[in-house]
């Protein structure tokens, strides 16, 4: 069995294609690693946002009770209940 001799140009072309493929794989792997880090960061942000949503939902549920409404009226609107004495500090 005889082997045909391939030309130098064909060998160089095959080598160039192999080098290009390896370089592309390295570039793609680097991009995958960056995207994986971004995904992990976004997942942790989602967890934090979901916790914030749950806390806000609890606050809303508390405001729907008479005690919650009373507390909100005291804090934000300055309401007082019957029989309470209000003291004002004029130093501020």
Secondary structure, DSSP 8 states (H G I E B T S, - for coil): -------HHHHHHHHHHHHHHHHHHHHHHHHHHHHHHHHHHHHHHHHHHHHHHHHHHHHHHHHTSHHHHHHHHHHHH----TT------TT-
